[in-house]
Structure formats: C-alpha cells, structure tokens
Amino acid sequence: MRDSDPDAWADAADLDRTIRTGFRGFRGEVYWHRSAVPLDAVDLTTDTDRGQLDLWLNECEGRCGARRRLPSLRSHGVPGCPAARE
C-alpha cells in the first residue's frame, strides 16, 4: 500500500497516529504495526530485499533420485526432503 497507493498509506499513518493515545484504560501507547513503531517510520523491507536468499524456492521434491542412488542416505540436507521421512 505504501508504494502502490500513497493516499491510502497517508490515511493509514494518520490512523496510526490517532490510535496512539486514543484508548482509555490503556497504559502506554498503541501501535498499528507489531514492531511498536509509528507506521510512517516502520522498516517494511523484507529479508529478500535485504539480500537474504529464498531457499524454499529450491525445496526438495524428491525427483533427484538421491535416495535411490544412495540407499543409506536419510536426507541430503534439503528441508522437506522426502528421503528424511523414510
């Protein structure tokens, strides 16, 4: 929303500022984002944006035949590998 609809993002940031102290009975401040930072100051970059590789794109689907070629192999270290379940 921040990048695709700036007007809606501004409305959300205004709402975040409004709820900060708008609840009776709450001690402290209320934030919209789980990081407890004002919405217009939140770091919304993802791990991928910061250079982290997405290893789940290469998740083992059991097609390489590693289990067939090496019967003693329980798993070749790929999370979710079917060989690890046998």
C-alpha positions as CSV (number, residue, x, y, z in Angstrom):
1,M,0.0,0.0,0.0
2,R,2.8,2.4,0.8
3,D,4.2,2.1,-2.7
4,S,1.1,1.5,-4.7
5,D,-1.4,3.8,-3.0
6,P,0.2,6.8,-1.3
7,D,-3.1,8.4,-0.3
8,A,-4.2,5.2,1.5
9,W,-0.8,5.0,3.1
10,A,-1.1,8.5,4.4
11,D,-4.6,7.7,5.8
12,A,-3.2,4.6,7.5
13,A,-0.4,6.6,9.0
14,D,-2.9,9.2,10.3
15,L,-5.0,6.4,11.8
16,D,-1.9,5.0,13.5
17,R,-1.1,8.4,15.0
18,T,-4.8,8.7,16.1
19,I,-4.9,5.4,17.9
20,R,-1.6,6.1,19.7
21,T,-3.3,7.5,22.8
22,G,-6.9,7.2,21.8
23,F,-7.9,4.3,24.0
24,R,-8.9,4.8,27.6
25,G,-7.7,2.3,30.1
26,F,-4.5,1.5,28.2
27,R,-1.2,2.5,29.8
28,G,1.4,3.4,27.2
29,E,0.9,3.8,23.5
30,V,-0.9,1.6,21.0
31,Y,0.7,1.0,17.6
32,W,-0.8,-0.4,14.4
33,H,2.4,-2.3,13.4
34,R,3.7,-5.2,15.6
35,S,7.2,-3.6,15.8
36,A,5.6,-0.9,18.1
37,V,7.0,1.9,15.8
38,P,4.9,4.6,14.2
39,L,3.6,3.3,10.8
40,D,5.3,6.0,8.8
41,A,8.7,5.0,10.4
42,V,8.4,1.2,10.1
43,D,11.0,-0.7,8.1
44,L,8.9,-2.6,5.6
45,T,11.7,-4.2,3.7
46,T,11.7,-8.0,3.6
47,D,14.6,-10.4,4.1
48,T,14.8,-10.8,0.4
49,D,15.0,-7.0,-0.1
50,R,18.0,-7.1,2.2
51,G,19.8,-9.8,0.2
52,Q,18.6,-13.0,2.0
53,L,18.2,-15.9,-0.4
54,D,14.8,-17.6,-0.5
55,L,15.8,-21.2,-0.1
56,W,12.3,-22.5,-0.2
57,L,12.2,-21.9,-3.9
58,N,14.6,-24.9,-4.2
59,E,12.8,-27.2,-1.8
60,C,13.4,-30.9,-2.5
61,E,10.5,-32.5,-4.3
62,G,12.1,-36.0,-4.3
63,R,12.8,-36.0,-8.0
64,C,16.6,-36.1,-8.0
65,G,16.8,-39.7,-7.0
66,A,19.3,-39.2,-4.3
67,R,17.6,-41.8,-2.1
68,R,17.5,-44.3,-4.9
69,R,21.2,-43.9,-5.8
70,L,22.4,-43.9,-2.2
71,P,20.1,-46.2,-0.2
72,S,22.0,-45.3,3.1
73,L,21.2,-41.6,2.6
74,R,18.5,-40.5,5.0
75,S,18.5,-36.9,3.8
76,H,20.7,-34.7,1.7
77,G,20.2,-31.6,3.9
78,V,17.3,-30.0,2.0
79,P,14.4,-29.1,4.3
80,G,11.3,-31.0,3.4
81,C,13.2,-33.7,1.5
82,P,11.0,-36.9,1.3
83,A,14.1,-39.0,2.0
84,A,14.2,-37.6,5.5
85,R,10.7,-39.0,6.2
86,E,11.5,-42.6,5.2
